[in-house]
Amino acid sequence: MAHEERLTRWTVAPPGGVALAAFLRAHLTGRSWRDVKRLVETGKVFVDGVPERSPGRRLSPGQGVEVRASAPRTPRQGLGLRIVFEDTHVVVVDKPAGVSSVPFAPDDATERAPGPHAAPRSAMDLVRAEWRRERRRPSPLLKVHRIDKPTSGLLVYARTEDARRALYKVFRAHGAERTYLLVAHGQVTSRTLDAPLVKDRGDGLRGVARRPDEGKRAVTHVRAVEALAGATLCEARLETGRTHQIRVHLAEAGHPLVGERVYVRDHQQAGRPLLESPRLLLHAATLGFPHPITGRPLRFEAALPPDFLAVLERLRVSGRAPGGASPAPGRRRRRRG
């Protein structure tokens, strides 16, 4: 680690926007991509004094990047998973941030595979581990939908093929109730974001289509809830469910989510500062759907997790945004209709 001991700190030069792994490789002569990613994923790299585990983190001008070779490996947070509801047909879980919904799928370039020292478990694996811990018989666990790895909150799996097919039809027809709580940069106003999305807007990232004949329809209903210091707590209701829909819609509207690591280039190039957060402030708070076999309405709510609440409390200011009063984001009760 001699290189890191001699050159322990650098300042990001304008215009910024470079990924952390690329920045480190440019400054650590002779280090491979695998080496610099391992430094990040084992908690040896700090951005403005805060450990950063995402090699893809985009850097802003003036930020300090430091490699601390002697720093102990920081424990990965949030690997606990709560099973909210289950029967012989479905399982509903409250997924922590930093855990994939399903085992790594290489078709999504913005969701990178775990590094050699990262926990490789998905939420599916954690459910099965809980079943093993309780000495229960294993059963199938089938994907219905996904939420992003950095997003926390509610997720449903099917346990039978009949249940999977029925739930898939509900989600494909946009018949599920899906509400998120989020914190976005700037003063967000209540609005409907109706803009088709494309997989590549021209720079390798998902984005809003530039031509009317491109992209898939995507509609996000945003309600401003509470004014914060440099940001807004919002509620977002999905009418459609495209990959990274909320993150892309808010970012291209000029309000990237706090803790966003991918869709921040436009914000940085405009010279706007990014608020610090150890995680993406996006939480799947409400999930509702008809039971795939009985048709009985099911509706679940998940309280904001402590790591989200810690940043929210730091950003809180007096006064409310025009969208209305803040819901007390404490522990919510599950309701089943």
TASULNOR-V359199 format. One record per backbone hydrogen bond with DSSP energy under -0.5 kcal/mol. NH is the residue of the N-H (numbers start at 0). CO is the residue of the C=O. E is the energy in kcal/mol with one decimal. If there is no record, write none. Layout:
nh=<NH;NH>
co=<CO;CO>
e=<E;E>
This chain:
nh=<4;5;6;7;9;11;15;16;19;20;22;23;24;25;26;26;27;28;30;35;36;37;38;39;40;41;42;43;44;45;46;47;47;49;51;54;56;57;58;61;62;64;65;66;67;67;68;70;81;82;83;83;84;86;90;91;92;93;94;94;97;98;98;99;100;105;107;108;110;111;117;122;123;125;126;127;128;129;130;131;132;133;134;135;141;143;143;144;150;151;152;153;154;156;157;158;159;163;164;165;166;167;168;169;170;171;172;173;174;176;177;178;179;180;181;182;183;184;185;187;190;192;192;193;194;194;196;197;200;206;208;213;215;219;220;221;221;222;224;225;227;228;229;230;231;232;233;234;235;236;237;237;238;239;244;247;248;249;250;251;252;253;254;257;258;259;263;264;267;268;269;270;271;280;281;282;283;284;284;285;286;287;288;290;294;297;298;299;301;307;308;309;310;311;312;313;314;315;316;323;328;329;334>
co=<0;1;2;5;64;62;12;58;56;54;18;19;20;21;22;23;23;26;27;31;32;33;34;35;36;37;39;38;38;65;49;45;63;46;44;52;53;260;17;11;59;9;45;7;43;65;66;67;93;80;81;91;91;89;156;84;154;81;92;152;148;95;148;120;146;103;104;106;107;109;114;99;100;121;122;123;124;125;126;127;128;129;131;130;157;144;155;155;147;281;94;283;92;90;141;88;88;159;160;161;162;163;164;165;166;167;168;170;169;287;175;285;235;282;233;280;231;255;229;185;221;190;219;191;192;217;215;206;204;197;195;210;196;192;236;190;219;234;232;232;230;314;227;227;183;225;181;222;179;220;177;235;218;218;241;243;244;245;246;247;248;250;249;182;274;256;261;261;263;264;265;267;266;257;279;180;151;178;282;178;299;176;297;295;290;288;334;286;284;304;304;305;306;307;308;309;310;311;226;320;326;327;298>
e=<-1.7;-1.9;-2.2;-0.6;-2.5;-2.8;-1.1;-3.7;-2.0;-2.7;-2.4;-2.6;-2.3;-1.7;-1.1;-0.5;-2.5;-1.0;-2.0;-2.2;-2.3;-2.0;-2.0;-1.9;-2.9;-1.6;-1.7;-2.4;-0.5;-3.1;-2.8;-0.6;-3.0;-1.7;-2.4;-0.7;-1.7;-0.6;-2.3;-3.2;-1.8;-2.8;-2.7;-2.0;-3.1;-0.5;-0.7;-1.6;-1.6;-0.5;-0.8;-2.1;-1.7;-2.2;-2.4;-3.2;-3.0;-2.9;-0.7;-3.4;-2.2;-1.0;-0.9;-0.5;-0.5;-0.6;-1.4;-0.7;-1.5;-0.7;-1.3;-3.2;-0.6;-2.0;-2.2;-2.2;-2.4;-2.0;-2.2;-2.4;-2.4;-1.8;-1.7;-2.7;-3.4;-0.6;-0.6;-0.6;-1.3;-1.8;-2.7;-2.2;-1.9;-3.0;-2.4;-3.0;-0.7;-2.2;-2.5;-2.1;-2.6;-2.6;-1.8;-1.5;-2.6;-2.7;-1.9;-1.4;-3.3;-2.6;-0.6;-1.7;-3.1;-2.5;-2.3;-1.8;-2.3;-2.7;-2.6;-1.0;-2.0;-0.5;-3.3;-0.8;-0.6;-1.6;-2.4;-3.0;-2.8;-2.0;-2.8;-1.8;-2.2;-2.4;-2.7;-3.1;-0.6;-3.0;-2.8;-1.8;-2.6;-3.5;-1.2;-0.5;-2.4;-2.8;-3.1;-2.5;-2.7;-2.9;-2.1;-0.5;-2.2;-1.3;-1.9;-2.8;-2.8;-2.4;-1.9;-2.8;-0.9;-1.5;-3.1;-2.7;-0.6;-1.8;-1.4;-0.5;-2.5;-2.8;-1.4;-2.0;-2.0;-2.7;-1.9;-2.6;-3.2;-1.2;-1.3;-2.1;-2.2;-2.2;-2.3;-2.7;-1.7;-2.2;-0.8;-2.7;-2.3;-0.7;-2.5;-2.3;-1.0;-2.3;-2.8;-1.3;-1.5;-0.9;-0.8;-1.7;-0.8;-2.2;-0.7>
